[in-house]
């Protein structure tokens, strides 16, 4: 199997892996949640900026692992890979909500 075949099968999960990994590493190294908040945050105050950035970085690494796992599973069973990423995204959303409620912007 050559690189073109691999990219044809799993190019989207590989791109998501790269983006999630990159942002996760940046968040963990800088501990600045600026990329999580966005430009139009409405001047909201963040409860704990450093903890929010670190936990957000960990969650993005969690998403990167899920995406990498999906790209591997695509070679064996597409249905199982799709089910895996759906479950992974639901877990990601629940954990993101929990972290955002604990450390994120004050409404």
SEDRENBA-817686 format. One record per residue: residue number from 1; residue in one letter; x, z, y of N, C-alpha, C in turn. Coordinates in nm, 2 decimals. Layout:
BEGIN
PT pos code  neast    nup nnorth caeast   caup canorth  ceast    cup cnorth
PT NUM    a      X      Z      Y      X      Z       Y      X      Z      Y
...
This chain:
BEGIN
PT pos code  neast    nup nnorth caeast   caup canorth  ceast    cup cnorth
PT   1    x   0.09   0.00  -0.12   0.00   0.00    0.00   0.09   0.00   0.12
PT   2    x   0.07  -0.09   0.21   0.15  -0.10    0.33   0.08  -0.03   0.45
PT   3    x   0.15  -0.03   0.56   0.11   0.04    0.68  -0.02  -0.02   0.74
PT   4    x  -0.04  -0.15   0.73  -0.16  -0.22    0.78  -0.28  -0.17   0.70
PT   5    x  -0.27  -0.16   0.57  -0.38  -0.11    0.49  -0.42   0.03   0.53
PT   6    x  -0.32   0.11   0.55  -0.35   0.25    0.58  -0.42   0.26   0.72
PT   7    x  -0.37   0.18   0.81  -0.43   0.18    0.95  -0.57   0.13   0.95
PT   8    x  -0.60   0.03   0.86  -0.73  -0.03    0.85  -0.83   0.07   0.80
PT   9    x  -0.79   0.15   0.71  -0.88   0.25    0.65  -0.90   0.37   0.74
PT  10    x  -0.79   0.42   0.80  -0.81   0.55    0.86  -0.75   0.55   1.00
PT  11    x  -0.77   0.45   1.08  -0.71   0.45    1.22  -0.78   0.55   1.31
PT  12    x  -0.91   0.57   1.30  -0.98   0.66    1.39  -0.94   0.81   1.36
PT  13    x  -0.94   0.86   1.24  -0.89   0.99    1.22  -0.75   1.02   1.26
PT  14    x  -0.67   0.91   1.25  -0.53   0.93    1.29  -0.52   0.94   1.44
PT  15    x  -0.60   0.87   1.51  -0.60   0.88    1.66  -0.65   1.01   1.70
PT  16    x  -0.76   1.06   1.64  -0.81   1.19    1.67  -0.71   1.30   1.64
PT  17    x  -0.64   1.28   1.53  -0.53   1.38    1.49  -0.42   1.38   1.60
PT  18    x  -0.38   1.27   1.65  -0.27   1.27    1.75  -0.32   1.33   1.88
PT  19    x  -0.44   1.30   1.92  -0.49   1.35    2.05  -0.51   1.50   2.04
PT  20    x  -0.57   1.55   1.93  -0.60   1.69    1.91  -0.47   1.77   1.90
PT  21    x  -0.37   1.71   1.82  -0.24   1.78    1.81  -0.17   1.79   1.94
PT  22    x  -0.17   1.68   2.02  -0.10   1.68    2.14  -0.16   1.78   2.24
PT  23    x  -0.29   1.78   2.26  -0.36   1.88    2.35  -0.34   2.02   2.30
PT  24    x  -0.35   2.04   2.17  -0.33   2.18    2.11  -0.19   2.23   2.14
PT  25    x  -0.09   2.15   2.12   0.05   2.20    2.15   0.06   2.22   2.30
PT  26    x   0.01   2.14   2.38   0.02   2.16    2.53  -0.05   2.29   2.57
PT  27    x  -0.17   2.32   2.51  -0.24   2.44    2.55  -0.16   2.56   2.50
PT  28    x  -0.10   2.56   2.38  -0.03   2.67    2.33   0.10   2.69   2.40
PT  29    x   0.16   2.59   2.45   0.29   2.61    2.51   0.28   2.64   2.66
PT  30    x   0.18   2.58   2.73   0.17   2.61    2.87   0.08   2.73   2.90
PT  31    x  -0.02   2.76   2.81  -0.12   2.87    2.83  -0.19   2.85   2.96
PT  32    x  -0.22   2.72   2.99  -0.29   2.69    3.11  -0.42   2.62   3.07
PT  33    x  -0.54   2.67   3.09  -0.66   2.61    3.04  -0.71   2.50   3.13
PT  34    x  -0.63   2.45   3.22  -0.67   2.35    3.31  -0.74   2.22   3.24
PT  35    x  -0.68   2.18   3.13  -0.73   2.07    3.06  -0.86   2.10   2.99
PT  36    x  -0.89   2.23   2.97  -1.02   2.26    2.90  -1.13   2.27   3.00
PT  37    x  -1.10   2.31   3.12  -1.20   2.33    3.23  -1.26   2.20   3.29
PT  38    x  -1.17   2.11   3.32  -1.21   1.99    3.38  -1.21   2.00   3.53
PT  39    x  -1.22   1.89   3.60  -1.22   1.88    3.74  -1.34   1.94   3.81
PT  40    x  -1.45   1.92   3.74  -1.58   1.96    3.81  -1.63   2.09   3.74
PT  41    x  -1.56   2.19   3.75  -1.60   2.32    3.69  -1.69   2.39   3.78
PT  42    x  -1.71   2.35   3.90  -1.80   2.42    3.99  -1.74   2.55   4.04
PT  43    x  -1.61   2.56   4.04  -1.55   2.69    4.09  -1.58   2.81   4.00
PT  44    x  -1.61   2.79   3.87  -1.63   2.90    3.78  -1.51   2.97   3.75
PT  45    x  -1.52   3.10   3.74  -1.41   3.19    3.71  -1.40   3.21   3.56
PT  46    x  -1.28   3.20   3.51  -1.25   3.22    3.37  -1.22   3.36   3.34
PT  47    x  -1.28   3.42   3.24  -1.26   3.56    3.21  -1.11   3.59   3.18
PT  48    x  -1.05   3.52   3.09  -0.91   3.55    3.05  -0.85   3.41   3.03
PT  49    x  -0.78   3.36   3.13  -0.72   3.22    3.13  -0.62   3.20   3.01
PT  50    x  -0.53   3.30   2.99  -0.43   3.28    2.89  -0.49   3.28   2.75
PT  51    x  -0.58   3.38   2.73  -0.64   3.39    2.59  -0.73   3.26   2.56
PT  52    x  -0.80   3.22   2.67  -0.88   3.10    2.65  -0.80   2.98   2.62
PT  53    x  -0.68   2.96   2.68  -0.60   2.85    2.65  -0.54   2.86   2.51
PT  54    x  -0.49   2.97   2.47  -0.43   2.99    2.34  -0.53   2.97   2.23
PT  55    x  -0.65   3.03   2.24  -0.75   3.01    2.14  -0.80   2.87   2.14
PT  56    x  -0.82   2.81   2.25  -0.85   2.66    2.26  -0.75   2.58   2.19
PT  57    x  -0.62   2.61   2.21  -0.52   2.53    2.15  -0.52   2.55   2.00
PT  58    x  -0.55   2.67   1.95  -0.56   2.69    1.81  -0.68   2.61   1.75
PT  59    x  -0.79   2.61   1.82  -0.90   2.53    1.78  -0.87   2.38   1.77
PT  60    x  -0.80   2.33   1.87  -0.76   2.19    1.87  -0.67   2.16   1.75
PT  61    x  -0.58   2.25   1.72  -0.50   2.23    1.60  -0.58   2.23   1.47
PT  62    x  -0.69   2.32   1.47  -0.78   2.32    1.36  -0.85   2.18   1.35
PT  63    x  -0.89   2.13   1.46  -0.95   1.99    1.46  -0.86   1.89   1.41
PT  64    x  -0.73   1.90   1.45  -0.63   1.80    1.41  -0.61   1.81   1.25
PT  65    x  -0.61   1.93   1.20  -0.60   1.94    1.05  -0.72   1.88   0.98
PT  66    x  -0.84   1.90   1.04  -0.96   1.84    0.98  -0.95   1.69   0.98
PT  67    x  -0.90   1.64   1.09  -0.90   1.49    1.11  -0.79   1.43   1.01
PT  68    x  -0.68   1.50   1.00  -0.58   1.46    0.90  -0.63   1.46   0.76
PT  69    x  -0.70   1.57   0.73  -0.76   1.58    0.59  -0.86   1.47   0.57
PT  70    x  -0.94   1.43   0.67  -1.04   1.32    0.66  -0.96   1.19   0.63
PT  71    x  -0.85   1.17   0.70  -0.78   1.04    0.68  -0.73   1.03   0.54
PT  72    x  -0.69   1.14   0.48  -0.65   1.14    0.34  -0.76   1.12   0.25
PT  73    x  -0.87   1.19   0.27  -0.99   1.18    0.19  -1.05   1.04   0.19
PT  74    x  -1.04   0.97   0.30  -1.09   0.83    0.31  -1.04   0.74   0.20
PT  75    x  -0.92   0.77   0.15  -0.86   0.68    0.04  -0.93   0.71  -0.10
PT  76    x  -1.00   0.82  -0.11  -1.05   0.86   -0.24  -1.20   0.84  -0.24
PT  77    x  -1.27   0.89  -0.14  -1.42   0.89   -0.14  -1.47   0.90   0.01
PT  78    x  -1.53   0.79   0.06  -1.57   0.79    0.20  -1.68   0.89   0.22
PT  79    x  -1.78   0.90   0.13  -1.89   1.00    0.15  -1.83   1.14   0.16
PT  80    x  -1.74   1.18   0.08  -1.68   1.31    0.08  -1.61   1.33   0.21
PT  81    x  -1.53   1.23   0.25  -1.46   1.24    0.38  -1.55   1.26   0.50
PT  82    x  -1.67   1.19   0.50  -1.76   1.20    0.60  -1.83   1.34   0.60
PT  83    x  -1.86   1.39   0.49  -1.92   1.52    0.47  -1.82   1.63   0.52
PT  84    x  -1.69   1.61   0.49  -1.59   1.70    0.53  -1.58   1.71   0.68
PT  85    x  -1.57   1.60   0.75  -1.56   1.60    0.89  -1.68   1.65   0.96
PT  86    x  -1.80   1.63   0.91  -1.92   1.68    0.97  -1.92   1.84   0.96
PT  87    x  -1.88   1.89   0.84  -1.87   2.04    0.82  -1.76   2.09   0.92
PT  88    x  -1.65   2.02   0.93  -1.54   2.06    1.01  -1.58   2.07   1.16
PT  89    x  -1.66   1.97   1.20  -1.70   1.96    1.34  -1.80   2.07   1.37
PT  90    x  -1.89   2.10   1.28  -1.99   2.21    1.30  -1.91   2.34   1.31
PT  91    x  -1.81   2.37   1.22  -1.73   2.49    1.23  -1.66   2.49   1.36
PT  92    x  -1.60   2.38   1.41  -1.53   2.37    1.53  -1.62   2.41   1.65
PT  93    x  -1.75   2.35   1.65  -1.84   2.38    1.76  -1.88   2.53   1.76
PT  94    x  -1.91   2.59   1.65  -1.94   2.73    1.64  -1.83   2.82   1.69
PT  95    x  -1.71   2.79   1.65  -1.59   2.87    1.69  -1.56   2.84   1.84
PT  96    x  -1.58   2.72   1.89  -1.56   2.69    2.03  -1.66   2.77   2.12
PT  97    x  -1.79   2.77   2.08  -1.89   2.85    2.15  -1.85   3.00   2.15
PT  98    x  -1.81   3.05   2.04  -1.77   3.19    2.04  -1.65   3.22   2.13
PT  99    x  -1.55   3.14   2.13  -1.44   3.15    2.22  -1.47   3.14   2.36
PT 100    x  -1.56   3.04   2.39  -1.60   3.01    2.53  -1.68   3.13   2.58
PT 101    x  -1.77   3.19   2.50  -1.84   3.31    2.54  -1.75   3.43   2.56
PT 102    x  -1.65   3.44   2.48  -1.56   3.56    2.50  -1.46   3.55   2.61
PT 103    x  -1.40   3.43   2.63  -1.29   3.41    2.73  -1.32   3.31   2.83
PT 104    x  -1.42   3.23   2.82  -1.44   3.11    2.90  -1.50   3.14   3.04
PT 105    x  -1.55   3.03   3.10  -1.60   3.04    3.23  -1.72   3.13   3.24
PT 106    x  -1.73   3.21   3.35  -1.84   3.29    3.38  -1.95   3.21   3.44
PT 107    x  -2.07   3.22   3.39  -2.18   3.14    3.44  -2.24   3.20   3.57
